[in-house]
Structure formats: C-alpha cells, structure tokens
Amino acid sequence: MPLTFDPTSLPRHSAINNTPVWARLHQHQRATRHMHMRELFAQDEQRFYRYSVELDGLLLDYSKNRITDRTLELLLELADTAKLGQWQQWMRSGQRINISEQRAVLHTALRLPPGQRLLLDGCNVVDQVQQVLDACSHFAEQVRSGAWRGHDGQAVTDIVNIGIGGSDLGPLMVHEALRPYCQPGLNVHFVSNVDGQHLAQTLEQCMPGRTLFIVASKSFTTPETLLNAHAARRWLVSHAGEEAVSRHFVAVSTNHAAVQAFGIDTANMFGFWDWVGGRYSVWSAIGLPVMLAIGPVQFRRFLAGGAAMDEHFFSAPFARNMPVLLALIGIWYNTFYGAHTHAIMPYDHGLRRLPAHIQQLDMESNGKRVGRGGERLDFDTGPVIWGEEGVNSQHAFFQLLHQGTRLIPSDFILPLNSHYPQGDQHRVLVANCLAQTEALMRGKSEAEVLQELAHLPGDELDILLPQKLFPGNQPSNTLAIDRMTPYTLGMLLALYEHKVFVQGVIWGVNSFDQWGVEYGKQLAAQLLAEMDGQRATPHDASTTGLMRHFRHRYQGGEA
C-alpha cells in the first residue's frame, strides 16, 4: 500500500473474507470448537503468564479464552493481511481515513503533550489543541477558585452540562469514575434526555445565581441539546433576567454566530475540530465539565494516560499489544464463532456508566453492514455491547452467562485498590470478580455435582443433577487496574478506542462515520412538523394510528 493514504487505491475490502487466512480461521474454529478451557489450563501451568500483558498498572489477562498459540498465530496473520500496521500509521499521521466524510481521525492528537508536532493542512494541530486546553484550564481555575461570579456576585456551586451522545456519555462516565478527585462543594450534573423531567429534576437541585450551564454541541444545532438549552435559558431568565445569560452559560462549539445569538459571550466558547468524532471527544473541550470537577492538573494526567496507551498501541508488536489482542479475540468470537454480543462488567461503582460509553464507542463505530468501498459485507461485524456493574450484575443476568445456551464473551474490569475502603468490602468485591471469571471458565462437571449431591436418593438426584451442571467454557478477559486514577482511566478508555479501530480495519468498515444515527432524526422532524399542523405525509398504518392516538390523548403543556 502507498505511504500516503489514497482511498481510490484501496481494494474492495470484502476480499478479506476470501483470503487464505480467513478460510484457515474457519477451519481452525471447527477443529477446536469442542476444546474446553479447563483442559487448556491443566495442560499449561504457565498459561496466565504467557497470555497476559501489563502496562503502567493496567494488566490484561486474556488466558481465559478459547484460544491456543495457533489461534493467535492465525489472528495475527489476519491483522497483517488487513494491513493493520499501515492503517495505524495513516491514522497517526493525520491521513483522511474517514473516507465518507473526507476527514482525518486525530483524537490521539488531543492527548499529545505540548511541544509535539503533527501537521494537518499545514497547521500544527498540537499547538491548536494546547491553546484550547489552556483556555479551558484558565476558565476552570476561575470557576473552581470562586473568581468567576454569577450575575448577582455568587460563586458557582452547580454546573449543568447539556449535551447528548458523545457530548454526554463520555464526560458523564469519566466524572463518575473520578469522583474521588472532584472538588468538594462543586456539583456537576449532566442533562441529555429530551424528556423534560431530566432537566426539571436537575434544576430542582440548583439555584439560579450559583449555576453554570455548559451547552456542548459542535454545530450548536443538535435538536435535543438546543431544546434543553433553551429550556434552561428560560428558567434562568425567569429568575434573573436576560442580562444573566452571559454569566451563566458557556459553550463548547464551533458555531460562533449561533452561540452569540443564544446570548453566550464567544470569549467563553471553547472549540474543537471536525477530526474529533463525538464518541472520541471527552479528551477535548467536551471534557470541560470533567476539568471543572477534577481540575486542570488531574485532567492532564487523564490525557497522559491516554497518550501512554497510544504509544503502546502504535509501537508494541501485535503479539504483545493490548488493543490489538482484545480486538482479535473479539473478532474470533463475533465473526468466527457467531457470538453476537459482548458483555462488559466493571467491578467498580464509579465505572457503572462505562458499559454505556463503550456501547456508543463500539456500536456507533462498527455497527455497519457496508464496507468502506460501499460493498455489502457478507459476514458479521460489530457485536451488541451490554453490561452492568458487578456485583449487582451477578444477581441479574449471570444466570444466563453460566447456564444459558449462548456463547457470551465478557470483559471484567477490576481496580485492585479502592478509594473508599470499608472494612473487608473491597476484598469481598475482588473475590467475587475472580470467582465469576473462574466459574465461567471451568464450570462444574457431572462428577463434581455427584460428589456434592451424594446424600440424595436416586429420584431426587436424577432431577437435580442436570440443574446444577455448569458447562463453563465461557470466555472472558480481565482488566486489572492497580487503582482508578485519571491516568489509569485514560489508559483504559484509549485501550477500548483502539480496539474498536482495529476491528473496523479488519472488517473493512469506516469506524468514524455514523450515518445510521441520522434517519430517525429526519423522520422525527417530519412528524413534529405534522403535529404543528403542517401538511401530513403518508405513513404506515401503525405510525398513523399512533399519531392519532397521541393527538386524542395529548393534553399539552405542563400538568
């Protein structure tokens, strides 16, 4: 492939499933599908040490997977066949690998330290990033110190971030995960849902003179965000008048005219770039609510963690590369085993919103049926991502994981030390996490159940025995983190970003557009216009019936 990215030179990438290694992987899967991980561990006492990688306090244990050395050899050959190394360099150097939108993909540049050089269209984007980061830092210090005052001279005690998608999920998740680092007395709220109760219930906790709103929308035209922003503006104006808007609203946007028309001083507008996708934007000015909460110093440590994972991803050999290994193992199950879902279980209350963030990152990126060249793919791509925090999840859906009929690969994320030691509780949490991964792997055999139920008479044993069998052989990865800090969280998020990128490269999809998000918005705008009395357009019988039902029952306004 050429050093300079040229989309016209790319093959129709669906050819990946016509390569010899693709066929060998299918053959290998058929030959090993009855292999049990319990036997693999019995045969190799060093399996954990051979199938684990550690970086700066983050350990990936991928030994509890249905893989052998041959499996990894074939998967690494698949990565080479897809020219993964070339795609890495194209992304890192700012080539426009987002083909459908003709954009570079440079969220990694948001994490580069000052003094680095990365040119895009003749401009050093690192300098641009640092300028915005410095402006955000200055503003954050003003708010945190109390120097920034509202219209009536009061300091800010509540910050309300108004956004949706990547402008909400990433900052919300990072804020919750880093709550031990948040400034006491400065409360950060996140509003995204167009359902009015989300904003209303948030405002019940706020006082107008002490509340700062951040409107996060690159275009400043996102319908859901603007609905909430205008509602918040009306609330403020009703208490403090129009002149208060400029002291209580700031924007993260690139649309100067729209921001100014809203009443926000453009000196308090923090921008970012079209090479930052929404789901990758928490590292940018979109992370302003996080910076306000934890401070600029800790936010830069968060960026440094992401940069450390970037360097590992771009430089480590694929056989010892965390994102590459996670991606290849995921492809092994999703595409070759037909496992269509992937569960994420953080054993950390602060990470309870991580599954939702990874849902958007993964499913919006690789939920595609068409390749980069517009060709229809005839193999499975992105999985359904789901999950919940442990140990709550153990009492919800783990029954299906242990004794259901589906193969469900899982990621377990475990901080080894807690910011909130409460007696023996963290040791109990760790024991539960490790026990679940062991139980999913090894299961419980008929011999073990018979020994456990030896006291029962024959009829009862016949009924109960099959109920207590655990097939095991359910794969999992464990990501063990020394302690949840801004740095380690940065590494963790960048790890998943690169995993998604690797899978997109191999499947041949553009991981950086999201056309599937737009169609429902278009129809919603059309239906809303019809509710306002504009000429109706034909709909299916269900939609027409539901619209009639709404008009009949809707009472309008507030209750």
C-alpha positions as CSV (number, residue, x, y, z in Angstrom):
1,M,0.0,0.0,0.0
2,P,1.2,3.6,-0.6
3,L,2.6,5.6,2.3
4,T,0.2,8.4,1.5
5,F,-3.4,7.4,2.0
6,D,-5.4,7.3,-1.2
7,P,-8.9,5.9,-0.9
8,T,-9.1,5.2,-4.6
9,S,-6.2,2.7,-4.2
10,L,-8.0,0.6,-1.6
11,P,-9.2,-2.8,-2.7
12,R,-12.8,-3.7,-2.2
13,H,-12.2,-4.7,1.3
14,S,-14.8,-7.5,1.5
15,A,-12.0,-9.5,-0.1
16,I,-10.7,-10.1,3.5
17,N,-13.2,-13.0,3.7
18,N,-11.8,-14.5,0.6
19,T,-8.2,-14.7,1.9
20,P,-6.5,-17.9,2.8
21,V,-6.1,-16.9,6.4
22,W,-9.9,-16.3,6.7
23,A,-10.6,-19.8,5.5
24,R,-7.9,-21.3,7.8
25,L,-9.5,-19.5,10.8
26,H,-12.9,-21.0,10.0
27,Q,-11.3,-24.4,9.7
28,H,-9.4,-23.9,13.0
29,Q,-12.6,-22.9,14.7
30,R,-14.4,-26.1,13.5
31,A,-11.4,-28.2,14.7
32,T,-11.2,-26.6,18.1
33,R,-14.8,-25.6,19.0
34,H,-15.2,-28.5,21.4
35,M,-11.9,-27.7,23.2
36,H,-12.5,-26.8,26.9
37,M,-10.5,-24.1,28.6
38,R,-10.3,-26.3,31.8
39,E,-8.2,-28.7,29.8
40,L,-6.0,-25.9,28.4
41,F,-5.2,-24.7,31.9
42,A,-4.5,-28.3,33.0
43,Q,-2.0,-28.7,30.1
44,D,-0.1,-25.4,30.7
45,E,0.7,-24.1,34.1
46,Q,2.2,-21.0,32.6
47,R,-0.9,-20.1,30.6
48,F,-1.6,-17.0,32.6
49,Y,1.9,-15.6,32.2
50,R,2.0,-16.3,28.5
51,Y,-1.4,-14.9,27.9
52,S,-1.2,-11.6,29.8
53,V,0.2,-8.2,29.2
54,E,0.9,-5.3,31.7
55,L,1.4,-1.6,31.1
56,D,1.8,1.1,33.8
57,G,-0.5,-0.5,36.4
58,L,-3.0,-2.0,33.9
59,L,-2.9,-5.8,33.5
60,L,-4.8,-7.6,30.7
61,D,-5.3,-11.3,31.4
62,Y,-6.7,-12.9,28.2
63,S,-5.8,-16.5,29.3
64,K,-9.5,-17.4,29.9
65,N,-10.3,-17.6,26.2
66,R,-10.9,-20.4,23.8
67,I,-7.5,-19.8,22.1
68,T,-4.3,-21.6,21.6
69,D,-0.9,-20.4,20.2
70,R,-2.2,-21.5,16.8
71,T,-5.4,-19.4,17.2
72,L,-3.3,-16.3,18.0
73,E,-0.9,-17.1,15.1
74,L,-3.8,-17.1,12.6
75,L,-5.4,-14.0,14.1
76,L,-2.1,-12.1,13.9
77,E,-1.8,-13.1,10.3
78,L,-5.3,-11.8,9.7
79,A,-4.2,-8.4,11.1
80,D,-1.2,-8.4,8.8
81,T,-3.4,-9.4,5.8
82,A,-5.7,-6.4,6.6
83,K,-2.6,-4.1,6.6
84,L,-3.3,-3.0,10.2
85,G,0.2,-1.5,10.6
86,Q,-0.3,0.7,7.6
87,W,-3.7,1.9,8.9
88,Q,-2.2,2.7,12.2
89,Q,0.3,5.0,10.6
90,W,-2.3,6.6,8.4
91,M,-4.4,7.4,11.4
92,R,-1.4,8.6,13.5
93,S,-0.1,10.9,10.7
94,G,-3.5,12.6,10.1
95,Q,-4.4,11.0,6.8
96,R,-8.1,11.3,5.9
97,I,-9.1,7.8,6.7
98,N,-12.7,8.8,7.4
99,I,-13.5,8.3,3.8
100,S,-17.2,9.1,3.6
101,E,-16.7,12.5,5.3
102,Q,-13.1,13.2,4.0
103,R,-11.8,13.8,7.5
104,A,-8.7,12.9,9.4
105,V,-9.1,10.9,12.6
106,L,-6.9,12.5,15.2
107,H,-8.4,12.1,18.6
108,T,-5.0,10.8,19.6
109,A,-3.6,14.3,18.9
110,L,-5.8,15.6,21.8
111,R,-3.6,13.6,24.2
112,L,-0.2,14.6,22.8
113,P,1.9,16.7,25.2
114,P,3.0,20.2,24.4
115,G,5.9,20.6,22.0
116,Q,4.9,17.7,19.7
117,R,4.4,18.4,16.0
118,L,1.6,17.0,13.9
119,L,0.8,18.8,10.7
120,L,-2.7,18.8,9.1
121,D,-3.2,21.1,6.1
122,G,-0.1,23.0,7.1
123,C,-1.1,23.6,10.7
124,N,0.4,22.0,13.8
125,V,-2.7,20.6,15.4
126,V,-0.9,20.0,18.7
127,D,-0.5,23.8,19.1
128,Q,-4.2,24.3,18.4
129,V,-5.1,21.6,20.9
130,Q,-2.9,23.2,23.6
131,Q,-4.4,26.6,23.0
132,V,-7.9,25.3,23.7
133,L,-6.7,23.2,26.6
134,D,-5.0,26.3,28.1
135,A,-8.2,28.4,27.7
136,C,-10.3,25.6,29.3
137,S,-7.8,25.4,32.1
138,H,-7.9,29.1,32.8
139,F,-11.7,29.1,32.9
140,A,-11.8,26.0,35.1
141,E,-9.4,27.6,37.6
142,Q,-11.6,30.8,37.7
143,V,-14.7,28.7,38.5
144,R,-13.0,26.4,41.0
145,S,-11.4,29.3,42.9
146,G,-14.6,31.3,43.1
147,A,-13.2,34.1,40.9
148,W,-15.9,33.5,38.3
149,R,-19.1,35.0,39.7
150,G,-22.7,34.9,38.6
151,H,-24.9,37.8,37.8
152,D,-25.5,38.6,41.4
153,G,-22.0,38.1,42.6
154,Q,-22.3,34.5,43.9
155,A,-19.7,31.8,43.2
156,V,-20.7,28.7,41.2
157,T,-21.7,25.6,43.1
158,D,-23.6,23.7,40.4
159,I,-22.5,23.0,36.8
160,V,-25.0,21.6,34.3
161,N,-23.6,20.1,31.2
162,I,-26.2,20.0,28.4
163,G,-25.3,17.6,25.6
164,I,-26.2,14.3,24.1
165,G,-24.3,11.2,22.7
166,G,-20.6,11.8,22.9
167,S,-21.1,15.2,24.5
168,D,-22.8,13.5,27.4
169,L,-21.8,9.8,27.8
170,G,-18.0,10.3,27.8
171,P,-17.9,13.2,30.3
172,L,-20.6,11.7,32.5
173,M,-18.8,8.4,32.7
174,V,-15.3,10.0,33.4
175,H,-16.8,12.3,36.0
176,E,-18.4,9.4,37.9
177,A,-15.3,7.3,37.6
178,L,-13.1,10.1,39.0
179,R,-15.4,11.3,41.7
180,P,-12.7,10.8,44.4
181,Y,-10.7,13.6,42.6
182,C,-13.7,16.1,42.4
183,Q,-13.7,19.4,44.2
184,P,-16.0,19.3,47.3
185,G,-18.8,21.8,47.0
186,L,-18.8,21.9,43.2
187,N,-21.6,19.7,41.9
188,V,-21.6,18.6,38.3
189,H,-24.9,17.5,36.6
190,F,-25.4,16.0,33.1
191,V,-28.6,16.6,31.1
192,S,-29.1,14.8,27.8
193,N,-32.7,13.4,27.5
194,V,-35.2,15.5,25.7
195,D,-37.7,14.1,28.2
196,G,-38.5,17.3,30.2
197,Q,-38.2,15.5,33.6
198,H,-34.4,15.1,33.1
199,L,-33.8,18.9,33.1
200,A,-36.6,19.7,35.5
201,Q,-35.3,17.3,38.2
202,T,-31.8,18.6,37.7
203,L,-32.9,22.2,38.1
204,E,-34.7,21.3,41.3
205,Q,-31.2,20.9,42.8
206,C,-29.9,24.2,41.6
207,M,-30.1,27.9,42.4
208,P,-30.0,30.4,39.5
209,G,-27.3,32.6,40.9
210,R,-25.0,29.7,41.6
211,T,-25.5,27.6,38.4
212,L,-23.3,27.5,35.4
213,F,-24.6,25.8,32.2
214,I,-22.3,24.3,29.5
215,V,-24.0,23.8,26.2
216,A,-22.0,21.1,24.3
217,S,-22.8,20.9,20.6
218,K,-20.2,21.2,17.9
219,S,-22.6,22.7,15.4
220,F,-24.9,24.3,18.0
221,T,-27.8,22.9,16.0
222,T,-28.3,19.5,17.8
223,P,-32.1,19.4,18.3
224,E,-32.1,17.6,21.7
225,T,-29.3,19.7,23.1
226,L,-30.9,23.0,22.0
227,L,-34.3,22.1,23.4
228,N,-32.8,21.6,26.8
229,A,-30.5,24.6,26.5
230,H,-33.4,26.9,25.6
231,A,-35.5,25.5,28.5
232,A,-32.6,26.1,30.9
233,R,-32.2,29.6,29.5
234,R,-35.9,30.3,30.1
235,W,-35.5,29.0,33.7
236,L,-32.6,31.3,34.3
237,V,-34.2,34.4,32.7
238,S,-37.4,33.9,34.6
239,H,-35.4,34.2,37.8
240,A,-32.6,36.7,36.9
241,G,-33.4,38.4,33.6
242,E,-31.8,38.4,30.2
243,E,-28.6,40.1,31.4
244,A,-27.7,37.0,33.4
245,V,-27.3,34.7,30.4
246,S,-23.7,35.7,29.6
247,R,-22.6,35.0,33.2
248,H,-24.3,31.6,33.5
249,F,-23.9,30.0,30.1
250,V,-20.7,28.9,28.2
251,A,-20.5,26.8,25.1
252,V,-18.4,24.0,23.6
253,S,-19.0,24.6,19.9
254,T,-17.6,25.8,16.6
255,N,-20.6,27.9,15.6
256,H,-19.8,31.5,16.6
257,A,-22.9,33.0,15.2
258,A,-25.4,30.6,16.8
259,V,-23.6,30.8,20.2
260,Q,-23.7,34.6,20.1
261,A,-27.3,34.6,19.0
262,F,-28.1,32.5,22.1
263,G,-26.6,35.2,24.3
264,I,-23.3,33.5,25.2
265,D,-20.2,35.6,25.1
266,T,-18.0,34.0,22.4
267,A,-15.0,34.7,24.7
268,N,-16.5,31.8,26.7
269,M,-16.8,29.5,23.7
270,F,-14.4,26.5,23.6
271,G,-13.9,24.9,20.2
272,F,-12.8,21.6,18.8
273,W,-12.3,20.2,15.3
274,D,-14.1,18.1,12.7
275,W,-11.4,15.4,13.1
276,V,-12.8,14.7,16.6
277,G,-15.7,12.3,16.5
278,G,-18.3,12.8,19.2
279,R,-17.7,9.4,20.8
280,Y,-13.9,10.3,21.0
281,S,-14.4,13.8,22.2
282,V,-14.1,13.6,26.0
283,W,-10.4,14.4,25.6
284,S,-11.3,17.7,24.0
285,A,-13.1,20.8,25.3
286,I,-16.1,18.4,25.6
287,G,-14.3,17.3,28.7
288,L,-14.7,20.8,30.2
289,P,-17.2,19.6,33.0
290,V,-14.6,16.9,33.9
291,M,-11.9,19.5,34.1
292,L,-14.1,21.8,36.2
293,A,-14.7,18.9,38.6
294,I,-11.2,17.4,39.0
295,G,-9.0,20.4,38.0
296,P,-6.7,21.0,35.0
297,V,-3.7,19.1,36.6
298,Q,-5.7,15.9,37.0
299,F,-7.3,16.3,33.6
300,R,-3.8,16.5,32.0
301,R,-3.0,13.3,33.9
302,F,-6.1,11.7,32.3
303,L,-4.7,12.9,28.9
304,A,-1.3,11.4,29.7
305,G,-2.8,8.0,30.4
306,G,-4.5,8.1,27.0
307,A,-1.2,9.1,25.4
308,A,0.6,6.2,27.1
309,M,-1.8,3.8,25.6
310,D,-1.5,5.5,22.2
311,E,2.3,5.0,22.3
312,H,1.8,1.3,23.3
313,F,-0.7,0.8,20.5
314,F,1.5,2.4,17.8
315,S,4.8,0.8,18.9
316,A,4.2,-2.6,20.6
317,P,4.4,-5.7,18.5
318,F,0.9,-7.0,17.7
319,A,1.5,-10.2,19.8
320,R,2.0,-8.1,22.9
321,N,-0.3,-5.2,22.0
322,M,-3.3,-4.8,24.3
323,P,-5.8,-3.2,21.9
324,V,-4.8,-5.5,19.1
325,L,-5.1,-8.6,21.2
326,L,-8.5,-7.6,22.6
327,A,-9.7,-6.7,19.0
328,L,-8.5,-10.0,17.5
329,I,-10.0,-12.1,20.3
330,G,-13.3,-10.2,19.8
331,I,-13.3,-10.9,16.1
332,W,-12.6,-14.6,16.8
333,Y,-15.8,-14.9,18.8
334,N,-18.0,-12.4,16.9
335,T,-17.2,-13.3,13.3
336,F,-15.9,-16.9,13.5
337,Y,-17.9,-18.3,16.5
338,G,-21.1,-16.3,15.8
339,A,-21.2,-14.8,19.3
340,H,-23.2,-11.7,18.6
341,T,-23.0,-9.9,22.0
342,H,-20.2,-8.9,24.3
343,A,-20.7,-8.1,28.0
344,I,-18.7,-5.5,30.0
345,M,-18.7,-5.8,33.8
346,P,-16.8,-3.2,35.8
347,Y,-16.4,-4.2,39.4
348,D,-16.2,-0.6,40.4
349,H,-19.2,1.6,41.2
350,G,-17.6,4.6,39.7
351,L,-17.4,2.8,36.4
352,R,-21.1,1.9,36.3
353,R,-21.6,4.1,33.2
354,L,-18.6,2.6,31.3
355,P,-20.8,0.0,29.5
356,A,-23.0,2.7,28.1
357,H,-20.0,4.7,26.9
358,I,-18.5,1.6,25.3
359,Q,-21.8,0.9,23.7
360,Q,-21.7,4.1,21.8
361,L,-18.0,3.8,21.0
362,D,-18.3,0.3,19.6
363,M,-21.8,0.1,18.2
364,E,-21.8,3.5,16.6
365,S,-18.4,2.9,15.1
366,N,-18.7,-0.7,13.8
367,G,-22.4,-1.3,13.6
368,K,-22.1,-1.3,9.8
369,R,-23.2,-3.7,7.1
370,V,-21.4,-1.9,4.3
371,G,-17.7,-1.7,3.7
372,R,-15.5,1.3,3.1
373,G,-16.0,1.0,-0.7
374,G,-19.8,0.8,-0.5
375,E,-19.9,-3.0,-0.8
376,R,-22.3,-5.2,1.2
377,L,-20.4,-7.3,3.7
378,D,-21.5,-10.9,4.0
379,F,-20.0,-11.6,7.4
380,D,-20.8,-10.4,10.9
381,T,-19.2,-7.1,12.1
382,G,-19.9,-5.2,15.3
383,P,-21.3,-7.0,18.3
384,V,-24.1,-5.8,20.6
385,I,-22.3,-4.3,23.7
386,W,-24.1,-4.6,27.0
387,G,-23.3,-4.9,30.7
388,E,-23.7,-3.7,34.3
389,E,-21.5,-3.1,37.3
390,G,-20.5,-6.0,39.5
391,V,-21.6,-7.4,41.8
392,N,-25.1,-6.2,41.0
393,S,-24.9,-7.9,37.7
394,Q,-24.3,-11.3,39.3
395,H,-27.8,-11.1,40.7
396,A,-29.4,-10.1,37.4
397,F,-28.1,-11.7,34.2
398,F,-25.2,-14.0,35.3
399,Q,-27.6,-17.0,35.4
400,L,-27.8,-16.7,31.6
401,L,-24.0,-16.5,31.4
402,H,-23.4,-19.6,33.5
403,Q,-26.2,-21.9,32.3
404,G,-27.8,-20.3,29.2
405,T,-27.5,-21.5,25.7
406,R,-25.5,-18.6,24.2
407,L,-21.8,-18.0,23.9
408,I,-21.2,-14.6,25.5
409,P,-17.6,-13.3,25.8
410,S,-17.1,-10.8,28.6
411,D,-14.7,-8.2,29.9
412,F,-14.2,-7.9,33.7
413,I,-12.7,-4.6,34.8
414,L,-11.3,-4.6,38.4
415,P,-9.5,-1.9,40.4
416,L,-7.3,-3.8,42.9
417,N,-7.4,-0.9,45.4
418,S,-10.3,1.2,46.5
419,H,-10.6,4.9,47.2
420,Y,-13.4,4.0,49.7
421,P,-12.1,1.2,52.0
422,Q,-15.0,0.0,54.1
423,G,-13.8,-2.8,56.3
424,D,-13.4,-6.0,54.2
425,Q,-15.8,-4.9,51.4
426,H,-13.2,-4.4,48.7
427,R,-11.6,-7.9,49.3
428,V,-15.1,-9.3,49.0
429,L,-15.6,-7.5,45.7
430,V,-12.3,-8.7,44.3
431,A,-13.1,-12.3,45.4
432,N,-16.5,-12.1,43.7
433,C,-15.0,-10.9,40.4
434,L,-12.3,-13.5,40.3
435,A,-14.7,-16.2,41.3
436,Q,-17.0,-15.3,38.4
437,T,-14.3,-15.5,35.8
438,E,-13.1,-18.8,37.2
439,A,-16.7,-20.2,37.3
440,L,-17.4,-19.1,33.7
441,M,-14.2,-20.7,32.5
442,R,-14.2,-24.0,34.4
443,G,-17.9,-24.7,35.0
444,K,-18.9,-27.6,37.3
445,S,-18.7,-31.1,36.0
446,E,-21.1,-34.0,36.5
447,A,-18.5,-35.7,38.8
448,E,-18.3,-32.6,40.9
449,V,-22.1,-32.3,41.2
450,L,-22.5,-36.0,42.0
451,Q,-20.0,-35.6,44.9
452,E,-21.9,-32.6,46.1
453,L,-25.3,-34.4,46.0
454,A,-24.1,-37.8,47.1
455,H,-26.5,-37.7,50.1
456,L,-29.6,-37.5,47.9
457,P,-31.8,-40.6,46.9
458,G,-31.7,-41.6,43.3
459,D,-35.0,-40.0,42.1
460,E,-34.1,-36.6,43.6
461,L,-30.6,-36.8,42.2
462,D,-31.9,-37.5,38.7
463,I,-33.9,-34.3,38.8
464,L,-31.4,-32.1,40.5
465,L,-28.2,-33.2,38.8
466,P,-28.8,-31.5,35.4
467,Q,-30.0,-28.3,37.1
468,K,-26.6,-28.0,38.9
469,L,-24.3,-28.7,36.0
470,F,-22.3,-25.7,34.7
471,P,-20.9,-26.2,31.2
472,G,-18.2,-23.5,31.7
473,N,-16.0,-22.6,28.7
474,Q,-17.5,-19.1,28.7
475,P,-14.6,-16.8,27.7
476,S,-13.6,-13.6,29.5
477,N,-10.8,-11.0,29.6
478,T,-9.8,-9.5,32.9
479,L,-8.5,-5.9,33.1
480,A,-7.0,-5.4,36.5
481,I,-6.1,-1.8,37.4
482,D,-3.9,-1.0,40.4
483,R,-6.1,1.9,41.3
484,M,-8.7,4.0,39.4
485,T,-6.9,7.3,38.8
486,P,-7.1,9.9,36.0
487,Y,-4.0,8.3,34.4
488,T,-5.3,4.7,34.5
489,L,-8.8,5.7,33.4
490,G,-7.2,7.4,30.4
491,M,-5.3,4.2,29.5
492,L,-8.5,2.2,29.8
493,L,-10.6,4.4,27.6
494,A,-7.8,4.7,24.9
495,L,-7.5,0.9,25.0
496,Y,-11.1,0.4,24.0
497,E,-10.9,3.2,21.4
498,H,-8.0,1.4,19.7
499,K,-9.7,-2.0,20.0
500,V,-12.7,-0.7,18.0
501,F,-10.4,0.9,15.4
502,V,-8.5,-2.4,14.9
503,Q,-11.8,-4.4,14.4
504,G,-13.1,-1.8,11.9
505,V,-9.9,-2.1,9.9
506,I,-10.1,-5.9,9.7
507,W,-13.8,-5.9,9.0
508,G,-13.3,-3.2,6.3
509,V,-15.7,-0.7,7.7
510,N,-15.3,3.1,8.3
511,S,-15.4,3.3,12.1
512,F,-15.6,7.1,12.1
513,D,-18.9,8.0,10.4
514,Q,-22.4,7.3,11.8
515,W,-25.0,7.8,9.0
516,G,-27.4,5.4,10.8
517,V,-28.0,7.9,13.5
518,E,-29.5,10.5,11.1
519,Y,-32.5,8.7,9.6
520,G,-34.6,8.6,12.7
521,K,-33.9,12.3,13.4
522,Q,-35.2,13.2,9.9
523,L,-38.4,11.3,10.5
524,A,-38.9,12.8,13.9
525,A,-38.5,16.3,12.5
526,Q,-41.2,15.5,9.9
527,L,-43.6,14.1,12.4
528,L,-43.1,17.1,14.7
529,A,-44.0,19.4,11.8
530,E,-47.2,17.4,11.3
531,M,-48.0,17.8,15.0
532,D,-47.7,21.6,14.5
533,G,-50.4,21.4,11.8
534,Q,-48.2,21.3,8.7
535,R,-49.3,19.1,5.8
536,A,-49.2,15.4,6.6
537,T,-47.2,12.9,4.6
538,P,-48.2,9.3,4.2
539,H,-47.1,6.9,6.9
540,D,-47.6,3.2,7.6
541,A,-50.8,2.2,9.4
542,S,-49.0,1.8,12.7
543,T,-47.4,5.2,12.8
544,T,-50.6,6.8,11.5
545,G,-52.6,5.1,14.3
546,L,-50.1,6.1,17.0
547,M,-50.2,9.7,15.8
548,R,-54.0,9.7,16.0
549,H,-53.8,8.1,19.5
550,F,-51.3,10.8,20.6
551,R,-53.5,13.7,19.3
552,H,-56.5,12.2,21.1
553,R,-54.8,11.8,24.4
554,Y,-52.2,14.6,24.5
555,Q,-53.3,17.3,26.9
556,G,-50.5,19.8,26.0
557,G,-48.3,22.0,28.2
558,E,-47.5,21.2,31.8
559,A,-49.6,19.1,34.1
